[in-house]
């Protein structure tokens, strides 16, 4: 990825970046900090949301980090569930790595 505002910003991060791994353009980001990819595809991502179960009470799914199960989670959301499942797995990744 050539010099873009987003890529320039990424180079300023020191602890770690969480990037949606199923977007080919985002995979071009370069940074000095570790880059952790998240999504639904186990082959290409560090953090993966799987075993998705959607119901009238929200979404339940399992989060894995590099093949190791971190746990099953439930989010009470109905609008755009895949978007929220993916964002939630990103949040669990942030907590797991304790980059605060």
N, C-alpha and C positions, 0 to 999 in steps of 0.2 A: 504494500500500500504506500503510495507516494505521500508526500507531506500534505496532510489534510488537518483541519482543526481537531478532529476526533483523534487521529493518530498522534498528533503533536501533544494532545492532552494525555493520551495513554503513556507516553514516554515520561511524564511527570509523576506517575503513580509509583510508589515505592514498595508497598506491601504485597499487592496482587490484584489482578484484574479478573473479573468474572464476565465471560463473553459467551453469548448464545452461539453454540458450536455448529448449528445447522444452517448458518448463513455464510456462504462462500466469501462474501466481501469482508465480513467481520474476521474471518480466519486470516486475513492479510494484515491485521494489526500487528505492529511490533512494539515491544515495550522492554524496559530494563527490569521490570518486576515479573514474577511468574504469571503466566496466563492460564486460567482454569476455564475449561469449556464445559457448558452445561446444555442439556437438551433431553431428547427422548431416545436417541440412537446410541446404543452401548458401544459400538465400534469406534466412534469418533469423539466421545465426550468423557471428561473426567467425572462429572456429576450427571447422573441419569435418573429421570423419573420414569418408573415402570409400574406395571400391575395397576393400571388406571381403572378405577371403578367410580362411575358417576351415578348419582342417585338424586332423589328429591331433597336430600339433606346436604348436598355438595359433592365434593370429589375426595376420594381416598386414593393414595398412591404410595409407592415405596421409593425411597431415594437411595442410590448407591454411589459410592465414591471409589472409582477405579476397581469396580467389581465387588467391593465390600458393602454389604447392606448396612445402612445407617439407621433405618427405621421406617415405619409406616406412619403416614401423616394424613390428616383430614383437614380440608379447608371448606368452610361453609359458603361456597360461592356458586352461582348458577350462570352468570353472564360470562361468556367466552372462557369456558373451563380450561381448555388447553393452555391458553395464555397465562392464566393464574397458576396452573400446576407448574408450568415452566418457571415462572417468576418465583414461586415458592421454593422450588428446588434450588434456585440460585441463592435465596435467603438462607436455607439450611446449609448450603455449602459455605457461605460466609461465616456462619456460626461454628461449623465444624472445624474450619481452619483457624478460627480465632484471630482474625486480622485486624481487630479493633485497635 
